[in-house]
Amino acid sequence: MDSLTEARVSEVRAFNRFYTKAIGVLRAGMHRSPYSLTESRVLFEVARAGELETGEVRALLDLDAGYLSRILARFEGDGLIVRERSATDGRKQVVRLSAAGGEAFGVLDRGSQEEVARLLARLPEDDQRRLVGAMATIRAVLGPPLPREPTVLRPPRAGDLSWVVHRHGVLYAREYGWGMTFEQTVAKIVGEYDPVRDAAWIAEVGGEPAGCVFFVRKDATTAQLRLLLVEPSARGLGLGRRLVEECVRHARAEGCKRMVLWTRGCLESARRIYRAAGFTLDSREPGVENGAEVIEEMWSLDLWATS
């Protein structure tokens, strides 16, 4: 195991130790009940489904058959479940909660809700959003594919302009090695944004900012498309195409005859989107960004010819 992998493994293990302590799964019983985390999960799955075959419970929680059998025997002894032969296959058992089991589950479920609410209440709003977002990221990376979140394009709100500068700085430094000079360029463009003369759109995925684009008026007949960005987590959803199409549509509605944009040769995904929208490459010149050579490109779109 190389040093980088070893460091990452250590960090994941440290998180596991921290989080199991934070949510109290190391205590003898969950939420002051006599039942362990695994036993509580069995109650939860049966309560949610209404009725499950024992094989389905085992598959859902990846439990050893003998371990699950002992849990169900305890629940049956405590009067929490009813076990019956399946009506469709006599070789299988079906499990459902009794009235007492429903009450026990209700106590556990309310206890869980209250403990998480107390955990969140200790945190300011921004930290709550960071925490929930990080947990969603863990689920997305380690779990099965999640249902696609709804996406919307909307005008900027308070806080969005600083988000645009921040995410450009972070992502382009991470992906291309561009430094603070590039971030300052983005900040200058955003600082000159005039909501009366110009326009901008923020793409949201699941209620969170995931992309942006700006329409900037250059003169009476020419507009410039600027600051197209899509978060890595939202790539592949067609947001870049939608943002560019909305910007071009707005330019036509504003009576512009021509639209231009500046990009760089290494931004292949963006260049494909521009080409698909009808933009053509006008010029290429060598440049430098944070000590690295880049190719500066100017593209344009004749709006009347493509309308």
KEPAKE-949804 format. One record per residue (C-alpha): z, x, y; residue in three letters. Coordinates in nm, 3 decimals, always signed. Layout:
% KEPAKE-949804
<r Z="Z" X="X" Y="Y" r="ALA"/>
...
This chain:
% KEPAKE-949804
<r Z="+0.000" X="+0.000" Y="+0.000" r="MET"/>
<r Z="-0.105" X="+0.155" Y="+0.333" r="ASP"/>
<r Z="+0.131" X="+0.168" Y="+0.632" r="SER"/>
<r Z="-0.036" X="-0.121" Y="+0.819" r="LEU"/>
<r Z="-0.016" X="-0.353" Y="+0.517" r="THR"/>
<r Z="+0.342" X="-0.247" Y="+0.451" r="GLU"/>
<r Z="+0.439" X="-0.326" Y="+0.813" r="ALA"/>
<r Z="+0.275" X="-0.668" Y="+0.792" r="ARG"/>
<r Z="+0.445" X="-0.749" Y="+0.461" r="VAL"/>
<r Z="+0.781" X="-0.651" Y="+0.612" r="SER"/>
<r Z="+0.720" X="-0.875" Y="+0.914" r="GLU"/>
<r Z="+0.633" X="-1.177" Y="+0.695" r="VAL"/>
<r Z="+0.942" X="-1.121" Y="+0.481" r="ARG"/>
<r Z="+1.161" X="-1.086" Y="+0.790" r="ALA"/>
<r Z="+1.022" X="-1.414" Y="+0.924" r="PHE"/>
<r Z="+1.093" X="-1.587" Y="+0.592" r="ASN"/>
<r Z="+1.455" X="-1.469" Y="+0.597" r="ARG"/>
<r Z="+1.497" X="-1.575" Y="+0.959" r="PHE"/>
<r Z="+1.337" X="-1.917" Y="+0.920" r="TYR"/>
<r Z="+1.517" X="-2.018" Y="+0.600" r="THR"/>
<r Z="+1.843" X="-1.944" Y="+0.781" r="LYS"/>
<r Z="+1.732" X="-2.124" Y="+1.098" r="ALA"/>
<r Z="+1.656" X="-2.451" Y="+0.918" r="ILE"/>
<r Z="+1.959" X="-2.430" Y="+0.692" r="GLY"/>
<r Z="+1.791" X="-2.416" Y="+0.351" r="VAL"/>
<r Z="+2.039" X="-2.152" Y="+0.234" r="LEU"/>
<r Z="+2.327" X="-2.399" Y="+0.250" r="ARG"/>
<r Z="+2.438" X="-2.569" Y="-0.071" r="ALA"/>
<r Z="+2.314" X="-2.911" Y="+0.040" r="GLY"/>
<r Z="+2.045" X="-3.024" Y="+0.283" r="MET"/>
<r Z="+2.170" X="-3.206" Y="+0.592" r="HIS"/>
<r Z="+2.527" X="-3.230" Y="+0.458" r="ARG"/>
<r Z="+2.406" X="-3.403" Y="+0.141" r="SER"/>
<r Z="+2.478" X="-3.296" Y="-0.219" r="PRO"/>
<r Z="+2.107" X="-3.223" Y="-0.273" r="TYR"/>
<r Z="+1.920" X="-2.892" Y="-0.245" r="SER"/>
<r Z="+1.595" X="-2.837" Y="-0.059" r="LEU"/>
<r Z="+1.388" X="-2.882" Y="-0.376" r="THR"/>
<r Z="+1.575" X="-3.199" Y="-0.473" r="GLU"/>
<r Z="+1.526" X="-3.335" Y="-0.122" r="SER"/>
<r Z="+1.153" X="-3.262" Y="-0.141" r="ARG"/>
<r Z="+1.128" X="-3.454" Y="-0.471" r="VAL"/>
<r Z="+1.295" X="-3.755" Y="-0.306" r="LEU"/>
<r Z="+1.062" X="-3.723" Y="-0.007" r="PHE"/>
<r Z="+0.742" X="-3.716" Y="-0.216" r="GLU"/>
<r Z="+0.848" X="-4.013" Y="-0.431" r="VAL"/>
<r Z="+0.957" X="-4.211" Y="-0.122" r="ALA"/>
<r Z="+0.632" X="-4.139" Y="+0.060" r="ARG"/>
<r Z="+0.413" X="-4.239" Y="-0.236" r="ALA"/>
<r Z="+0.625" X="-4.533" Y="-0.351" r="GLY"/>
<r Z="+0.559" X="-4.440" Y="-0.713" r="GLU"/>
<r Z="+0.447" X="-4.117" Y="-0.879" r="LEU"/>
<r Z="+0.385" X="-3.990" Y="-1.228" r="GLU"/>
<r Z="+0.613" X="-3.699" Y="-1.314" r="THR"/>
<r Z="+0.306" X="-3.480" Y="-1.356" r="GLY"/>
<r Z="+0.199" X="-3.562" Y="-1.001" r="GLU"/>
<r Z="+0.541" X="-3.464" Y="-0.865" r="VAL"/>
<r Z="+0.523" X="-3.136" Y="-1.055" r="ARG"/>
<r Z="+0.174" X="-3.061" Y="-0.919" r="ALA"/>
<r Z="+0.263" X="-3.154" Y="-0.559" r="LEU"/>
<r Z="+0.562" X="-2.920" Y="-0.549" r="LEU"/>
<r Z="+0.443" X="-2.660" Y="-0.803" r="ASP"/>
<r Z="+0.761" X="-2.702" Y="-1.010" r="LEU"/>
<r Z="+0.842" X="-2.590" Y="-1.361" r="ASP"/>
<r Z="+0.844" X="-2.891" Y="-1.594" r="ALA"/>
<r Z="+1.194" X="-2.817" Y="-1.722" r="GLY"/>
<r Z="+1.333" X="-2.774" Y="-1.370" r="TYR"/>
<r Z="+1.182" X="-3.104" Y="-1.257" r="LEU"/>
<r Z="+1.318" X="-3.278" Y="-1.567" r="SER"/>
<r Z="+1.672" X="-3.162" Y="-1.482" r="ARG"/>
<r Z="+1.633" X="-3.284" Y="-1.122" r="ILE"/>
<r Z="+1.511" X="-3.626" Y="-1.236" r="LEU"/>
<r Z="+1.793" X="-3.649" Y="-1.490" r="ALA"/>
<r Z="+2.045" X="-3.586" Y="-1.211" r="ARG"/>
<r Z="+1.880" X="-3.846" Y="-0.988" r="PHE"/>
<r Z="+1.882" X="-4.098" Y="-1.273" r="GLU"/>
<r Z="+2.250" X="-4.028" Y="-1.337" r="GLY"/>
<r Z="+2.323" X="-4.082" Y="-0.966" r="ASP"/>
<r Z="+2.128" X="-4.410" Y="-0.973" r="GLY"/>
<r Z="+1.863" X="-4.285" Y="-0.725" r="LEU"/>
<r Z="+1.549" X="-4.332" Y="-0.935" r="ILE"/>
<r Z="+1.398" X="-4.557" Y="-1.196" r="VAL"/>
<r Z="+1.182" X="-4.399" Y="-1.469" r="ARG"/>
<r Z="+0.936" X="-4.612" Y="-1.665" r="GLU"/>
<r Z="+0.639" X="-4.565" Y="-1.892" r="ARG"/>
<r Z="+0.305" X="-4.574" Y="-1.711" r="SER"/>
<r Z="+0.127" X="-4.908" Y="-1.747" r="ALA"/>
<r Z="-0.207" X="-4.728" Y="-1.788" r="THR"/>
<r Z="-0.095" X="-4.442" Y="-2.013" r="ASP"/>
<r Z="+0.213" X="-4.481" Y="-2.232" r="GLY"/>
<r Z="+0.240" X="-4.102" Y="-2.272" r="ARG"/>
<r Z="+0.326" X="-4.062" Y="-1.905" r="LYS"/>
<r Z="+0.636" X="-4.146" Y="-1.701" r="GLN"/>
<r Z="+0.634" X="-4.307" Y="-1.358" r="VAL"/>
<r Z="+0.914" X="-4.246" Y="-1.109" r="VAL"/>
<r Z="+1.018" X="-4.464" Y="-0.813" r="ARG"/>
<r Z="+1.327" X="-4.481" Y="-0.595" r="LEU"/>
<r Z="+1.596" X="-4.740" Y="-0.658" r="SER"/>
<r Z="+1.764" X="-4.918" Y="-0.367" r="ALA"/>
<r Z="+2.034" X="-4.649" Y="-0.371" r="ALA"/>
<r Z="+1.763" X="-4.382" Y="-0.378" r="GLY"/>
<r Z="+1.598" X="-4.536" Y="-0.075" r="GLY"/>
<r Z="+1.929" X="-4.524" Y="+0.112" r="GLU"/>
<r Z="+1.987" X="-4.160" Y="+0.009" r="ALA"/>
<r Z="+1.639" X="-4.067" Y="+0.124" r="PHE"/>
<r Z="+1.695" X="-4.245" Y="+0.457" r="GLY"/>
<r Z="+2.009" X="-4.038" Y="+0.518" r="VAL"/>
<r Z="+1.822" X="-3.715" Y="+0.439" r="LEU"/>
<r Z="+1.520" X="-3.809" Y="+0.650" r="ASP"/>
<r Z="+1.732" X="-3.900" Y="+0.955" r="ARG"/>
<r Z="+1.933" X="-3.582" Y="+0.910" r="GLY"/>
<r Z="+1.616" X="-3.374" Y="+0.910" r="SER"/>
<r Z="+1.482" X="-3.551" Y="+1.220" r="GLN"/>
<r Z="+1.808" X="-3.500" Y="+1.408" r="GLU"/>
<r Z="+1.838" X="-3.130" Y="+1.317" r="GLU"/>
<r Z="+1.483" X="-3.054" Y="+1.429" r="VAL"/>
<r Z="+1.537" X="-3.256" Y="+1.749" r="ALA"/>
<r Z="+1.848" X="-3.048" Y="+1.822" r="ARG"/>
<r Z="+1.656" X="-2.727" Y="+1.756" r="LEU"/>
<r Z="+1.380" X="-2.829" Y="+2.000" r="LEU"/>
<r Z="+1.626" X="-2.955" Y="+2.261" r="ALA"/>
<r Z="+1.763" X="-2.603" Y="+2.304" r="ARG"/>
<r Z="+1.419" X="-2.478" Y="+2.410" r="LEU"/>
<r Z="+1.233" X="-2.525" Y="+2.741" r="PRO"/>
<r Z="+0.907" X="-2.722" Y="+2.730" r="GLU"/>
<r Z="+0.681" X="-2.414" Y="+2.725" r="ASP"/>
<r Z="+0.871" X="-2.264" Y="+2.431" r="ASP"/>
<r Z="+0.854" X="-2.593" Y="+2.242" r="GLN"/>
<r Z="+0.476" X="-2.594" Y="+2.282" r="ARG"/>
<r Z="+0.455" X="-2.229" Y="+2.171" r="ARG"/>
<r Z="+0.673" X="-2.296" Y="+1.867" r="LEU"/>
<r Z="+0.479" X="-2.604" Y="+1.753" r="VAL"/>
<r Z="+0.148" X="-2.426" Y="+1.815" r="GLY"/>
<r Z="+0.258" X="-2.122" Y="+1.611" r="ALA"/>
<r Z="+0.366" X="-2.348" Y="+1.324" r="MET"/>
<r Z="+0.029" X="-2.524" Y="+1.333" r="ALA"/>
<r Z="-0.140" X="-2.183" Y="+1.316" r="THR"/>
<r Z="+0.063" X="-2.085" Y="+1.009" r="ILE"/>
<r Z="-0.031" X="-2.412" Y="+0.836" r="ARG"/>
<r Z="-0.398" X="-2.367" Y="+0.928" r="ALA"/>
<r Z="-0.409" X="-2.008" Y="+0.797" r="VAL"/>
<r Z="-0.209" X="-2.055" Y="+0.474" r="LEU"/>
<r Z="-0.277" X="-2.418" Y="+0.389" r="GLY"/>
<r Z="-0.583" X="-2.618" Y="+0.287" r="PRO"/>
<r Z="-0.834" X="-2.704" Y="+0.561" r="PRO"/>
<r Z="-0.686" X="-2.955" Y="+0.804" r="LEU"/>
<r Z="-0.874" X="-3.262" Y="+0.931" r="PRO"/>
<r Z="-1.083" X="-3.176" Y="+1.235" r="ARG"/>
<r Z="-0.896" X="-3.247" Y="+1.557" r="GLU"/>
<r Z="-1.057" X="-3.467" Y="+1.826" r="PRO"/>
<r Z="-1.237" X="-3.271" Y="+2.099" r="THR"/>
<r Z="-1.288" X="-3.372" Y="+2.463" r="VAL"/>
<r Z="-1.434" X="-3.217" Y="+2.778" r="LEU"/>
<r Z="-1.240" X="-3.286" Y="+3.098" r="ARG"/>
<r Z="-1.210" X="-3.157" Y="+3.457" r="PRO"/>
<r Z="-0.949" X="-2.887" Y="+3.525" r="PRO"/>
<r Z="-0.587" X="-2.983" Y="+3.588" r="ARG"/>
<r Z="-0.297" X="-2.789" Y="+3.741" r="ALA"/>
<r Z="-0.243" X="-2.473" Y="+3.537" r="GLY"/>
<r Z="-0.594" X="-2.464" Y="+3.388" r="ASP"/>
<r Z="-0.738" X="-2.209" Y="+3.629" r="LEU"/>
<r Z="-0.469" X="-1.954" Y="+3.545" r="SER"/>
<r Z="-0.531" X="-2.029" Y="+3.176" r="TRP"/>
<r Z="-0.902" X="-1.946" Y="+3.224" r="VAL"/>
<r Z="-0.819" X="-1.605" Y="+3.376" r="VAL"/>
<r Z="-0.551" X="-1.528" Y="+3.117" r="HIS"/>
<r Z="-0.761" X="-1.618" Y="+2.812" r="ARG"/>
<r Z="-1.066" X="-1.429" Y="+2.938" r="HIS"/>
<r Z="-0.850" X="-1.122" Y="+2.991" r="GLY"/>
<r Z="-0.680" X="-1.144" Y="+2.651" r="VAL"/>
<r Z="-0.983" X="-1.233" Y="+2.438" r="LEU"/>
<r Z="-1.234" X="-0.992" Y="+2.588" r="TYR"/>
<r Z="-0.982" X="-0.706" Y="+2.575" r="ALA"/>
<r Z="-0.909" X="-0.785" Y="+2.210" r="ARG"/>
<r Z="-1.268" X="-0.842" Y="+2.096" r="GLU"/>
<r Z="-1.466" X="-0.598" Y="+2.313" r="TYR"/>
<r Z="-1.214" X="-0.359" Y="+2.468" r="GLY"/>
<r Z="-1.281" X="-0.474" Y="+2.823" r="TRP"/>
<r Z="-0.989" X="-0.400" Y="+3.053" r="GLY"/>
<r Z="-0.817" X="-0.528" Y="+3.364" r="MET"/>
<r Z="-1.122" X="-0.475" Y="+3.584" r="THR"/>
<r Z="-1.301" X="-0.748" Y="+3.390" r="PHE"/>
<r Z="-0.997" X="-0.974" Y="+3.420" r="GLU"/>
<r Z="-0.996" X="-0.911" Y="+3.795" r="GLN"/>
<r Z="-1.363" X="-1.011" Y="+3.809" r="THR"/>
<r Z="-1.279" X="-1.338" Y="+3.633" r="VAL"/>
<r Z="-0.985" X="-1.394" Y="+3.870" r="ALA"/>
<r Z="-1.217" X="-1.345" Y="+4.169" r="LYS"/>
<r Z="-1.468" X="-1.599" Y="+4.035" r="ILE"/>
<r Z="-1.191" X="-1.851" Y="+3.968" r="VAL"/>
<r Z="-1.037" X="-1.784" Y="+4.310" r="GLY"/>
<r Z="-1.369" X="-1.874" Y="+4.478" r="GLU"/>
<r Z="-1.403" X="-2.198" Y="+4.282" r="TYR"/>
<r Z="-1.442" X="-2.492" Y="+4.522" r="ASP"/>
<r Z="-1.385" X="-2.827" Y="+4.347" r="PRO"/>
<r Z="-1.578" X="-3.003" Y="+4.625" r="VAL"/>
<r Z="-1.890" X="-2.788" Y="+4.590" r="ARG"/>
<r Z="-1.859" X="-2.665" Y="+4.232" r="ASP"/>
<r Z="-1.755" X="-2.816" Y="+3.898" r="ALA"/>
<r Z="-1.572" X="-2.703" Y="+3.585" r="ALA"/>
<r Z="-1.486" X="-2.839" Y="+3.242" r="TRP"/>
<r Z="-1.201" X="-2.761" Y="+3.005" r="ILE"/>
<r Z="-1.263" X="-2.827" Y="+2.636" r="ALA"/>
<r Z="-0.959" X="-2.958" Y="+2.449" r="GLU"/>
<r Z="-0.903" X="-2.960" Y="+2.073" r="VAL"/>
<r Z="-0.609" X="-3.166" Y="+1.958" r="GLY"/>
<r Z="-0.482" X="-3.187" Y="+2.316" r="GLY"/>
<r Z="-0.480" X="-2.809" Y="+2.375" r="GLU"/>
<r Z="-0.723" X="-2.606" Y="+2.593" r="PRO"/>
<r Z="-0.984" X="-2.441" Y="+2.372" r="ALA"/>
<r Z="-1.274" X="-2.353" Y="+2.602" r="GLY"/>
<r Z="-1.422" X="-2.371" Y="+2.951" r="CYS"/>
<r Z="-1.734" X="-2.339" Y="+3.164" r="VAL"/>
<r Z="-1.798" X="-2.342" Y="+3.541" r="PHE"/>
<r Z="-2.085" X="-2.476" Y="+3.752" r="PHE"/>
<r Z="-2.108" X="-2.274" Y="+4.075" r="VAL"/>
<r Z="-2.341" X="-2.373" Y="+4.356" r="ARG"/>
<r Z="-2.538" X="-2.069" Y="+4.485" r="LYS"/>
<r Z="-2.761" X="-2.246" Y="+4.738" r="ASP"/>
<r Z="-2.924" X="-2.583" Y="+4.794" r="ALA"/>
<r Z="-3.148" X="-2.556" Y="+4.487" r="THR"/>
<r Z="-2.984" X="-2.298" Y="+4.259" r="THR"/>
<r Z="-2.668" X="-2.313" Y="+4.051" r="ALA"/>
<r Z="-2.497" X="-2.055" Y="+3.830" r="GLN"/>
<r Z="-2.332" X="-2.114" Y="+3.494" r="LEU"/>
<r Z="-2.016" X="-1.902" Y="+3.473" r="ARG"/>
<r Z="-1.713" X="-1.826" Y="+3.258" r="LEU"/>
<r Z="-1.822" X="-1.982" Y="+2.929" r="LEU"/>
<r Z="-1.542" X="-1.925" Y="+2.678" r="LEU"/>
<r Z="-1.441" X="-2.075" Y="+2.343" r="VAL"/>
<r Z="-1.114" X="-1.988" Y="+2.170" r="GLU"/>
<r Z="-1.154" X="-1.819" Y="+1.829" r="PRO"/>
<r Z="-0.963" X="-2.105" Y="+1.663" r="SER"/>
<r Z="-1.220" X="-2.356" Y="+1.796" r="ALA"/>
<r Z="-1.540" X="-2.166" Y="+1.720" r="ARG"/>
<r Z="-1.778" X="-2.343" Y="+1.488" r="GLY"/>
<r Z="-1.703" X="-2.686" Y="+1.637" r="LEU"/>
<r Z="-2.003" X="-2.684" Y="+1.872" r="GLY"/>
<r Z="-1.787" X="-2.660" Y="+2.185" r="LEU"/>
<r Z="-1.992" X="-2.380" Y="+2.341" r="GLY"/>
<r Z="-2.310" X="-2.585" Y="+2.308" r="ARG"/>
<r Z="-2.141" X="-2.896" Y="+2.449" r="ARG"/>
<r Z="-1.999" X="-2.705" Y="+2.746" r="LEU"/>
<r Z="-2.337" X="-2.552" Y="+2.833" r="VAL"/>
<r Z="-2.516" X="-2.884" Y="+2.793" r="GLU"/>
<r Z="-2.264" X="-3.056" Y="+3.023" r="GLU"/>
<r Z="-2.306" X="-2.783" Y="+3.284" r="CYS"/>
<r Z="-2.686" X="-2.812" Y="+3.272" r="VAL"/>
<r Z="-2.670" X="-3.191" Y="+3.285" r="ARG"/>
<r Z="-2.451" X="-3.170" Y="+3.596" r="HIS"/>
<r Z="-2.691" X="-2.925" Y="+3.761" r="ALA"/>
<r Z="-2.979" X="-3.167" Y="+3.711" r="ARG"/>
<r Z="-2.771" X="-3.458" Y="+3.843" r="ALA"/>
<r Z="-2.692" X="-3.250" Y="+4.152" r="GLU"/>
<r Z="-3.064" X="-3.199" Y="+4.218" r="GLY"/>
<r Z="-3.072" X="-2.828" Y="+4.136" r="CYS"/>
<r Z="-3.414" X="-2.683" Y="+4.054" r="LYS"/>
<r Z="-3.292" X="-2.368" Y="+3.882" r="ARG"/>
<r Z="-2.986" X="-2.242" Y="+3.698" r="MET"/>
<r Z="-2.898" X="-1.879" Y="+3.639" r="VAL"/>
<r Z="-2.628" X="-1.695" Y="+3.445" r="LEU"/>
<r Z="-2.500" X="-1.344" Y="+3.387" r="TRP"/>
<r Z="-2.400" X="-1.225" Y="+3.042" r="THR"/>
<r Z="-2.393" X="-0.911" Y="+2.830" r="ARG"/>
<r Z="-2.605" X="-0.808" Y="+2.535" r="GLY"/>
<r Z="-2.310" X="-0.788" Y="+2.294" r="CYS"/>
<r Z="-2.221" X="-1.155" Y="+2.340" r="LEU"/>
<r Z="-2.451" X="-1.273" Y="+2.064" r="GLU"/>
<r Z="-2.299" X="-1.618" Y="+2.010" r="SER"/>
<r Z="-2.322" X="-1.704" Y="+2.380" r="ALA"/>
<r Z="-2.679" X="-1.572" Y="+2.399" r="ARG"/>
<r Z="-2.781" X="-1.798" Y="+2.109" r="ARG"/>
<r Z="-2.633" X="-2.099" Y="+2.288" r="ILE"/>
<r Z="-2.813" X="-2.011" Y="+2.614" r="TYR"/>
<r Z="-3.144" X="-1.966" Y="+2.434" r="ARG"/>
<r Z="-3.103" X="-2.300" Y="+2.252" r="ALA"/>
<r Z="-3.037" X="-2.471" Y="+2.588" r="ALA"/>
<r Z="-3.368" X="-2.339" Y="+2.722" r="GLY"/>
<r Z="-3.253" X="-2.034" Y="+2.921" r="PHE"/>
<r Z="-3.480" X="-1.729" Y="+2.914" r="THR"/>
<r Z="-3.389" X="-1.364" Y="+2.962" r="LEU"/>
<r Z="-3.505" X="-1.230" Y="+3.300" r="ASP"/>
<r Z="-3.363" X="-0.877" Y="+3.314" r="SER"/>
<r Z="-3.155" X="-0.617" Y="+3.130" r="ARG"/>
<r Z="-2.977" X="-0.321" Y="+3.289" r="GLU"/>
<r Z="-2.728" X="-0.065" Y="+3.158" r="PRO"/>
<r Z="-2.370" X="-0.093" Y="+3.280" r="GLY"/>
<r Z="-2.016" X="+0.023" Y="+3.203" r="VAL"/>
<r Z="-1.701" X="-0.181" Y="+3.134" r="GLU"/>
<r Z="-1.368" X="-0.003" Y="+3.085" r="ASN"/>
<r Z="-1.547" X="+0.319" Y="+2.994" r="GLY"/>
<r Z="-1.780" X="+0.157" Y="+2.740" r="ALA"/>
<r Z="-2.154" X="+0.115" Y="+2.785" r="GLU"/>
<r Z="-2.276" X="-0.245" Y="+2.810" r="VAL"/>
<r Z="-2.608" X="-0.417" Y="+2.876" r="ILE"/>
<r Z="-2.598" X="-0.650" Y="+3.177" r="GLU"/>
<r Z="-2.835" X="-0.946" Y="+3.144" r="GLU"/>
<r Z="-2.957" X="-1.216" Y="+3.381" r="MET"/>
<r Z="-3.093" X="-1.541" Y="+3.236" r="TRP"/>
<r Z="-3.245" X="-1.845" Y="+3.406" r="SER"/>
<r Z="-3.348" X="-2.203" Y="+3.337" r="LEU"/>
<r Z="-3.613" X="-2.398" Y="+3.528" r="ASP"/>
<r Z="-3.444" X="-2.738" Y="+3.539" r="LEU"/>
<r Z="-3.750" X="-2.934" Y="+3.643" r="TRP"/>
<r Z="-3.967" X="-2.783" Y="+3.371" r="ALA"/>
<r Z="-3.715" X="-2.869" Y="+3.097" r="THR"/>
<r Z="-3.601" X="-3.212" Y="+3.213" r="SER"/>
